[in-house]
Structure formats: structure tokens, C-alpha cells
């Protein structure tokens, strides 16, 4: 959900892609209408799933990968708060390209993770798989 903000340019450029997100619309509206929903979900997943030995390692590992992807999203937000986004010119094109890249990377990770889970395989997402392995006991 936190990565949806990076899809704003992509979804305008390719509105047909937004039809993939239509089934999630009620959940998206709820998530963004509740104050601190992101923080609540973050801690609920971390404390309720990852640190709960009643869940299988497979579930806890996938939840940890999702948490780590969410943590990685802090970096572009931090950079954006320090460096003012350009309003026009080539700088704006770079900005749009970076937003689209972040969104597509996250979408690919989610799609790959869902596909792997549907087939019963362990998804090893780029950047976060080794860290998730180390965190899940």
C-alpha cells in the first residue's frame, strides 16, 4: 500500500493498468482514510506474524520480506523530502522515471511473491531475501 504513491505517474500514463488494482480499491480507501494505518499494519505484521512461532517459517519469511520492502520505501521518501521535486524539464522526466521504476519494482516483487506462494515455492525477492532469512528464526 505504501508503494502506491509511486504509481501516480505510471497509472496516469497507463490507465488500463489500474484495472488490476480495482479489486483492492475498498482496502486502499480504508488504508488511506485511517490515520497511522501504515504504522499499525507495520507493527501488526511484525509483532503478530514475524515474531509469532505459531506461524510457519514460510509465512513469517514472506511477511519479513514485505516489511523489509516497506522499510526500503523510506529512502526515496527521505530523499524527496530533502531534494525538492522538479516542476519541468529534464529533471521532471528523471523524477517521473524514478517514480515509475520504484512502482514497477514493487509491483514485480509483489507479483513474483504472490505467484511463488500460489505454487508453494519460497519467493526470494531481490535486495531483501538474505536479510529476511537472517531475521526469521
MILUMMAR-324931 format. One record per atom (N, C-alpha, C): atom name; y, x, z. Coordinates in steps of 0.05 Angstrom, whole numbers, plus 5000, padded with zeros to 4 digits. Last residue first. Example, Ala and Ser with C-alpha at 12.3 -4.5 7.8 and 13.67 -1.06 7.14 Angstrom:
NODE   site     c2     c1     c3
NODE      N   4955   5257   5142
NODE     CA   4979   5273   5143
NODE      C   5001   5258   5157
NODE      N   4886   5264   5156
NODE     CA   4910   5246   5156
NODE      C   4934   5264   5156
***
This chain:
NODE   site     c2     c1     c3
NODE      N   4667   5276   5250
NODE     CA   4644   5289   5263
NODE      C   4618   5276   5257
NODE      N   4718   5288   5206
NODE     CA   4698   5268   5214
NODE      C   4673   5282   5225
NODE      N   4747   5334   5193
NODE     CA   4756   5316   5214
NODE      C   4735   5297   5224
NODE      N   4721   5359   5150
NODE     CA   4726   5374   5175
NODE      C   4733   5356   5198
NODE      N   4724   5319   5111
NODE     CA   4698   5329   5121
NODE      C   4701   5343   5148
NODE      N   4779   5317   5103
NODE     CA   4765   5294   5114
NODE      C   4738   5302   5125
NODE      N   4786   5367   5079
NODE     CA   4799   5361   5105
NODE      C   4786   5337   5118
NODE      N   4757   5360   5032
NODE     CA   4749   5381   5051
NODE      C   4761   5375   5079
NODE      N   4786   5316   5007
NODE     CA   4757   5315   5014
NODE      C   4749   5335   5035
NODE      N   4839   5321   4990
NODE     CA   4834   5311   5017
NODE      C   4804   5312   5026
NODE      N   4841   5344   4937
NODE     CA   4861   5352   4958
NODE      C   4851   5344   4986
NODE      N   4804   5292   4906
NODE     CA   4818   5318   4905
NODE      C   4838   5320   4928
NODE      N   4750   5260   4941
NODE     CA   4776   5259   4928
NODE      C   4789   5286   4928
NODE      N   4689   5245   4934
NODE     CA   4703   5270   4943
NODE      C   4729   5271   4928
NODE      N   4651   5191   4954
NODE     CA   4673   5200   4938
NODE      C   4686   5225   4950
NODE      N   4583   5183   4956
NODE     CA   4606   5192   4971
NODE      C   4627   5203   4952
NODE      N   4554   5123   4928
NODE     CA   4558   5152   4929
NODE      C   4582   5159   4946
NODE      N   4546   5070   4918
NODE     CA   4533   5082   4941
NODE      C   4536   5112   4943
NODE      N   4575   5045   4880
NODE     CA   4550   5056   4872
NODE      C   4535   5070   4894
NODE      N   4620   5031   4909
NODE     CA   4604   5009   4897
NODE      C   4577   5019   4888
NODE      N   4640   5081   4922
NODE     CA   4629   5064   4943
NODE      C   4612   5042   4932
NODE      N   4658   5096   4871
NODE     CA   4637   5112   4885
NODE      C   4624   5095   4907
NODE      N   4697   5058   4861
NODE     CA   4674   5060   4844
NODE      C   4651   5075   4857
NODE      N   4733   5070   4902
NODE     CA   4720   5043   4901
NODE      C   4695   5044   4884
NODE      N   4748   5122   4887
NODE     CA   4735   5117   4913
NODE      C   4721   5090   4914
NODE      N   4770   5113   4837
NODE     CA   4747   5130   4840
NODE      C   4732   5125   4866
NODE      N   4814   5080   4853
NODE     CA   4793   5070   4834
NODE      C   4768   5087   4836
NODE      N   4841   5116   4887
NODE     CA   4831   5090   4897
NODE      C   4809   5079   4879
NODE      N   4854   5157   4850
NODE     CA   4838   5162   4875
NODE      C   4826   5137   4886
NODE      N   4884   5129   4813
NODE     CA   4859   5141   4804
NODE      C   4842   5147   4829
NODE      N   4928   5116   4845
NODE     CA   4912   5095   4833
NODE      C   4884   5105   4825
NODE      N   4948   5167   4857
NODE     CA   4938   5149   4879
NODE      C   4920   5127   4868
NODE      N   4962   5183   4805
NODE     CA   4943   5199   4821
NODE      C   4931   5181   4843
NODE      N   5000   5143   4792
NODE     CA   4975   5145   4777
NODE      C   4954   5161   4791
NODE      N   5040   5156   4830
NODE     CA   5028   5129   4829
NODE      C   5001   5131   4815
NODE      N   5054   5208   4815
NODE     CA   5044   5202   4843
NODE      C   5029   5176   4843
NODE      N   5071   5199   4763
NODE     CA   5049   5217   4768
NODE      C   5037   5212   4796
NODE      N   5115   5166   4770
NODE     CA   5092   5156   4755
NODE      C   5067   5173   4761
NODE      N   5149   5202   4798
NODE     CA   5141   5176   4810
NODE      C   5115   5166   4796
NODE      N   5155   5241   4758
NODE     CA   5143   5247   4783
NODE      C   5133   5222   4798
NODE      N   5181   5211   4718
NODE     CA   5155   5223   4712
NODE      C   5141   5230   4738
NODE      N   5229   5199   4743
NODE     CA   5211   5177   4735
NODE      C   5183   5188   4730
NODE      N   5249   5252   4749
NODE     CA   5245   5235   4772
NODE      C   5225   5212   4766
NODE      N   5255   5266   4695
NODE     CA   5237   5281   4713
NODE      C   5230   5265   4737
NODE      N   5294   5228   4681
NODE     CA   5268   5228   4667
NODE      C   5247   5244   4684
NODE      N   5336   5245   4712
NODE     CA   5324   5218   4717
NODE      C   5297   5217   4704
NODE      N   5347   5294   4689
NODE     CA   5339   5293   4717
NODE      C   5325   5266   4723
NODE      N   5367   5281   4639
NODE     CA   5340   5292   4641
NODE      C   5330   5292   4669
NODE      N   5406   5220   4653
NODE     CA   5400   5245   4641
NODE      C   5372   5255   4644
NODE      N   5420   5191   4719
NODE     CA   5419   5191   4689
NODE      C   5410   5218   4680
NODE      N   5417   5196   4773
NODE     CA   5423   5170   4763
NODE      C   5420   5168   4732
NODE      N   5370   5230   4817
NODE     CA   5390   5230   4796
NODE      C   5393   5201   4784
NODE      N   5364   5225   4888
NODE     CA   5353   5220   4862
NODE      C   5375   5219   4841
NODE      N   5379   5280   4931
NODE     CA   5388   5254   4921
NODE      C   5376   5249   4893
NODE      N   5336   5308   4976
NODE     CA   5348   5311   4949
NODE      C   5354   5284   4938
NODE      N   5319   5283   5023
NODE     CA   5335   5307   5024
NODE      C   5350   5311   4998
NODE      N   5288   5240   5009
NODE     CA   5309   5236   5029
NODE      C   5328   5260   5031
NODE      N   5251   5264   4975
NODE     CA   5270   5245   4964
NODE      C   5293   5239   4983
NODE      N   5222   5294   5011
NODE     CA   5237   5308   4991
NODE      C   5259   5289   4979
NODE      N   5198   5251   5039
NODE     CA   5216   5270   5053
NODE      C   5233   5285   5033
NODE      N   5167   5228   4999
NODE     CA   5188   5212   5013
NODE      C   5208   5230   5027
NODE      N   5131   5269   4987
NODE     CA   5151   5261   4967
NODE      C   5174   5244   4979
NODE      N   5106   5272   5042
NODE     CA   5120   5295   5029
NODE      C   5140   5285   5007
NODE      N   5079   5226   5054
NODE     CA   5103   5232   5069
NODE      C   5119   5253   5055
NODE      N   5032   5225   5026
NODE     CA   5055   5210   5015
NODE      C   5081   5214   5031
NODE      N   4996   5250   5060
NODE     CA   5007   5265   5037
NODE      C   5032   5251   5025
NODE      N   4982   5206   5091
NODE     CA   4998   5228   5103
NODE      C   5011   5244   5081
NODE      N   4950   5178   5054
NODE     CA   4975   5166   5065
NODE      C   4993   5187   5077
NODE      N   4908   5214   5048
NODE     CA   4925   5208   5025
NODE      C   4952   5195   5034
NODE      N   4888   5211   5101
NODE     CA   4900   5236   5091
NODE      C   4917   5232   5066
NODE      N   4869   5158   5101
NODE     CA   4891   5166   5119
NODE      C   4904   5191   5110
NODE      N   4829   5162   5062
NODE     CA   4852   5143   5058
NODE      C   4875   5151   5076
NODE      N   4795   5198   5087
NODE     CA   4807   5205   5062
NODE      C   4831   5188   5056
NODE      N   4780   5166   5131
NODE     CA   4795   5191   5135
NODE      C   4809   5200   5110
NODE      N   4750   5127   5105
NODE     CA   4774   5119   5119
NODE      C   4792   5144   5124
NODE      N   4707   5159   5088
NODE     CA   4724   5146   5068
NODE      C   4751   5137   5081
NODE      N   4686   5173   5139
NODE     CA   4695   5194   5120
NODE      C   4714   5182   5099
NODE      N   4671   5124   5160
NODE     CA   4692   5140   5173
NODE      C   4703   5161   5155
NODE      N   4631   5110   5124
NODE     CA   4654   5093   5127
NODE      C   4677   5109   5139
NODE      N   4595   5153   5132
NODE     CA   4604   5146   5105
NODE      C   4630   5130   5107
NODE      N   4580   5150   5185
NODE     CA   4597   5172   5176
NODE      C   4609   5167   5149
NODE      N   4586   5081   5208
NODE     CA   4571   5104   5196
NODE      C   4591   5126   5188
NODE      N   4612   5061   5271
NODE     CA   4613   5061   5242
NODE      C   4598   5085   5231
NODE      N   4609   5077   5323
NODE     CA   4592   5055   5315
NODE      C   4592   5051   5284
NODE      N   4646   5116   5334
NODE     CA   4619   5125   5325
NODE      C   4601   5102   5318
NODE      N   4710   5115   5316
NODE     CA   4690   5097   5327
NODE      C   4663   5105   5317
NODE      N   4751   5142   5293
NODE     CA   4742   5152   5319
NODE      C   4721   5134   5331
NODE      N   4758   5112   5245
NODE     CA   4751   5140   5244
NODE      C   4740   5151   5271
NODE      N   4769   5058   5265
NODE     CA   4747   5065   5247
NODE      C   4739   5094   5249
NODE      N   4810   5054   5303
NODE     CA   4789   5034   5303
NODE      C   4765   5041   5285
NODE      N   4845   5097   5296
NODE     CA   4832   5093   5322
NODE      C   4808   5074   5321
NODE      N   4856   5093   5240
NODE     CA   4849   5119   5253
NODE      C   4834   5114   5279
NODE      N   4866   5039   5231
NODE     CA   4845   5053   5216
NODE      C   4836   5078   5230
NODE      N   4908   5031   5267
NODE     CA   4884   5015   5268
NODE      C   4861   5028   5254
NODE      N   4946   5068   5250
NODE     CA   4933   5072   5275
NODE      C   4908   5055   5278
NODE      N   4958   5043   5199
NODE     CA   4950   5072   5201
NODE      C   4935   5076   5227
NODE      N   4974   4992   5213
NODE     CA   4949   4996   5197
NODE      C   4939   5024   5200
NODE      N   5021   5005   5240
NODE     CA   5000   4991   5254
NODE      C   4973   4994   5239
NODE      N   5051   5029   5200
NODE     CA   5044   5045   5224
NODE      C   5021   5031   5239
NODE      N   5056   4986   5164
NODE     CA   5044   5011   5156
NODE      C   5034   5028   5179
NODE      N   5085   4949   5194
NODE     CA   5057   4943   5186
NODE      C   5042   4968   5178
NODE      N   5137   4949   5212
NODE     CA   5119   4970   5222
NODE      C   5090   4965   5215
NODE      N   5146   4880   5200
NODE     CA   5158   4906   5208
NODE      C   5136   4924   5219
NODE      N   5119   4847   5146
NODE     CA   5115   4852   5174
NODE      C   5127   4879   5181
NODE      N   5124   4848   5092
NODE     CA   5141   4829   5107
NODE      C   5140   4834   5137
NODE      N   5088   4882   5069
NODE     CA   5116   4890   5068
NODE      C   5134   4870   5083
NODE      N   5040   4854   5080
NODE     CA   5043   4882   5089
NODE      C   5073   4889   5090
NODE      N   5048   4805   5053
NODE     CA   5044   4806   5083
NODE      C   5051   4834   5093
NODE      N   5049   4823   5000
NODE     CA   5072   4808   5012
NODE      C   5071   4809   5042
NODE      N   4998   4845   4996
NODE     CA   5021   4862   4992
NODE      C   5046   4849   5004
NODE      N   4966   4799   5002
NODE     CA   4964   4821   5022
NODE      C   4988   4840   5020
NODE      N   4981   4770   4957
NODE     CA   4986   4759   4983
NODE      C   4985   4781   5005
NODE      N   4966   4809   4914
NODE     CA   4994   4800   4919
NODE      C   4998   4788   4947
NODE      N   4917   4825   4897
NODE     CA   4926   4836   4922
NODE      C   4954   4826   4931
NODE      N   4910   4803   4847
NODE     CA   4893   4793   4869
NODE      C   4902   4803   4897
NODE      N   4950   4834   4817
NODE     CA   4954   4806   4824
NODE      C   4936   4796   4847
NODE      N   4940   4884   4799
NODE     CA   4948   4882   4827
NODE      C   4952   4853   4836
NODE      N   4929   4879   4746
NODE     CA   4907   4889   4763
NODE      C   4914   4886   4793
NODE      N   4977   4864   4726
NODE     CA   4957   4843   4729
NODE      C   4933   4852   4746
NODE      N   5006   4910   4718
NODE     CA   5010   4896   4743
NODE      C   4990   4873   4748
NODE      N   4996   4924   4666
NODE     CA   4981   4938   4687
NODE      C   4983   4924   4714
NODE      N   5033   4897   4637
NODE     CA   5006   4887   4636
NODE      C   4989   4900   4658
NODE      N   5080   4928   4642
NODE     CA   5077   4904   4659
NODE      C   5048   4893   4658
NODE      N   5097   4987   4639
NODE     CA   5072   4975   4631
NODE      C   5066   4950   4648
NODE      N   5148   4996   4659
NODE     CA   5141   5006   4632
NODE      C   5116   4993   4621
NODE      N   5143   4974   4709
NODE     CA   5164   4963   4691
NODE      C   5157   4972   4662
NODE      N   5103   5005   4731
NODE     CA   5098   4977   4727
NODE      C   5119   4963   4710
NODE      N   5130   5055   4732
NODE     CA   5106   5051   4716
NODE      C   5100   5022   4710
NODE      N   5170   5047   4769
NODE     CA   5177   5053   4742
NODE      C   5153   5047   4723
NODE      N   5140   5034   4817
NODE     CA   5161   5016   4807
NODE      C   5169   5022   4778
NODE      N   5101   5063   4842
NODE     CA   5094   5050   4817
NODE      C   5116   5033   4805
NODE      N   5116   5080   4890
NODE     CA   5117   5100   4869
NODE      C   5110   5088   4842
NODE      N   5105   5037   4923
NODE     CA   5133   5043   4917
NODE      C   5136   5063   4894
NODE      N   5050   5041   4932
NODE     CA   5060   5022   4912
NODE      C   5089   5027   4904
NODE      N   5034   5073   4973
NODE     CA   5038   5085   4947
NODE      C   5049   5066   4926
NODE      N   5024   5039   5015
NODE     CA   5048   5056   5017
NODE      C   5054   5070   4990
NODE      N   4976   5016   5000
NODE     CA   5000   5000   5000
NODE      C   5025   5017   5000
***
